[in-house]
C-alpha cells in the first residue's frame, strides 16, 4: 500500500509538472512533443503516441510520437473503426491489453515498419463529447498497465482535448490534419 501511495503522489506531482510544461509550450506541436516524451518517460513505456481525429477524411492521423520514428507523424493513419486506435476512438473507452493480437496491429506494422509491441494502453481524447483523437503507450514486452496508469493517461488526454479544441478555434490545428 505504501508503494502505491508513493507512486500516486509522484504521478500527481509529475502530472502537474507536465501540464505546466504543456501550457508554456509555444504551440500545439511543441506541447505534443512535451506530452509524448514526458508521458513515455514517466510511464516507463517504450512508445507514446498521439493520434488526431480528422473528421473530414474519416481517419486518425499520427500527430506526435516518442519511441517510434518521427517519420510516422502525418503519414501513419487509420480509417475510422480500424485497428486498436479506431477501437479506442469508436468505443470512447480505454483499451488495455497485455498481449496485442497480431490481427489488430497489421496496419500499424505495415505502415510503421515497427516490431510488434505486446503491451498497449490507449485512451480517447475527448472534448465536449467529441472524440479529438487517441493517446496511447506501447510496451515491447507483455504488460498490462495498471489502474493508476490508465487514470494518468486519461487525465493527460483530457488536458490534450482542451488544447486541441483551442488550437482548432485559433486556426493552429495541426498541418497534417487539415483537409488537402
Order of alpha helices (4+ residues) and beta strands (2+ residues): alpha-alpha-beta-beta-beta-alpha-beta-alpha-beta-beta-alpha
